[in-house]
Amino acid sequence: MSKSIWSFLIVLSLSFMITDCSRQESKNMLPKDKARDFANVLYNRQLFQQSIDQYVSYLNNYDIDLTEQANINYTVAEIYFERLRDYENALTYYLKIKYLYPESRLVEDVNKKIVACLERLERSEDALQVLEEATSLEPDKVVRKRPGAVVARIGKREITQGDIDFELNQLPPYIRSQFNTKDSKLQFLQNYILTELLYDKAKREELDKNPEIVEAAFQAKKEIMVRKLLEREVANKVNIDMVDVQNYYEANSENYAEKDNAGNVTRRKSFDEVKEQVAQDLALEKQQEILNNMTVQLMRAESAEIYSDKLQ
């Protein structure tokens, strides 16, 4: 058999193998419409992460036009944003639409959602940047920094009004309200510069490598992570309505009554007088119940034990 014929047979054999694999793969895949409908079913059953997985699979495995690609990516972004409150992943998909599908009719709304994600991620200066880009006729020429007049300098570093506004916005509202005059903002700016100068000096002296500071930073990070987990797993899972609050008040009305020094009830407060306090107490009780259940589950799952008889 000649070399050329042998080569031809090899190529022909490979082509049959590829065709056979393609047919086998197509047998294992749902029809296009069913794949998309299945993703919708998962979403309607509130299986949000599973629906995202199916939508992404639909994007990756089926031949769909650019308009539908943009629409599916937008659907995924909306699930992350509205249902899962996962603003980092939502931002990823909104940005995907903005830069990969710039002709999509969704881009105007996407710009707003990008700003909303950045604000929730406490990146307000980046949100302002996106707004400036979206309204500029030449987005590439927008200066990429926190906006505002230069109010101070540290060496070559400029500190703008935007920098100060950003730092103020990170404060709790009751503290931020103390800096609403020019004099108080000037004091804040002076303290801000002093902190930056001291921080720069501390870095030069390599205090960031000090064992006490490394441990303190670790403990602070751990505390923040635990607090964030409790918000997600406990506080955000408490759902109460006014019927629940009314029932809780009726079952515990004596706790909200006025009493004399001997503990005798002198006046029972009406529900309208105390409903806010009752709602707060009920929410705390439900949170504690969720936390107790989570503690039991975690201790069982991790084989955690407490030897109280040995504790001194």
QUIKAZI-V984616 format. One record per backbone hydrogen bond with DSSP energy under -0.5 kcal/mol. CO is the residue of the C=O (numbers start at 1). NH is the residue of the N-H. If there is no record, write none. Layout:
co=<CO;CO>
nh=<NH;NH>
This chain:
co=<2;3;4;5;6;7;8;9;10;11;12;13;14;15;16;17;18;19;20;21;22;23;24;25;26;31;32;33;34;35;36;37;38;39;40;41;42;43;46;47;48;49;50;51;52;53;54;55;56;57;58;62;65;66;67;68;69;70;71;72;73;74;75;76;77;78;78;79;79;80;85;86;87;88;89;90;91;92;93;94;95;96;97;101;104;106;107;108;109;110;111;112;113;114;115;116;117;118;119;123;123;124;125;126;127;128;129;130;131;132;133;138;139;143;147;149;149;152;154;157;158;159;159;160;161;162;163;164;165;166;167;168;172;172;173;175;176;181;182;183;184;185;186;187;188;189;190;191;192;193;194;195;196;197;198;199;200;201;202;203;206;207;210;211;212;213;214;215;216;217;218;219;220;221;222;223;224;225;226;227;228;229;230;230;231;234;235;237;238;241;242;243;244;245;246;247;248;249;252;253;254;258;258;260;264;267;267;270;271;271;274;275;276;277;278;279;280;281;282;283;284;285;286;287;288;289;290;291;292;293;294;295;296;297;298;299;300;306;307;307;308>
nh=<6;7;8;9;10;11;12;13;14;15;16;17;18;19;20;21;22;23;24;25;26;27;28;29;29;35;36;37;38;39;40;41;42;43;44;45;47;46;48;51;52;53;54;55;56;57;58;59;60;61;62;64;69;70;71;72;73;74;75;76;77;78;79;80;81;82;83;83;84;86;87;90;91;92;93;94;95;96;97;98;99;100;101;104;107;110;111;112;113;114;115;116;117;118;119;120;121;123;122;126;127;128;129;130;131;132;133;134;135;136;136;141;142;145;162;151;161;159;157;154;160;151;152;164;165;166;167;168;169;170;170;171;175;176;177;178;179;185;186;187;188;189;190;191;192;193;194;195;196;197;198;199;200;201;202;203;204;205;207;206;209;210;214;215;216;217;218;219;220;221;222;223;224;225;226;227;228;229;230;231;232;233;234;235;236;237;238;239;240;245;246;247;248;249;250;251;252;252;255;256;257;266;267;263;260;258;269;274;274;275;278;279;280;281;282;283;284;285;286;287;288;289;290;291;292;293;294;295;296;297;298;299;300;301;302;304;303;308;310;311;311>
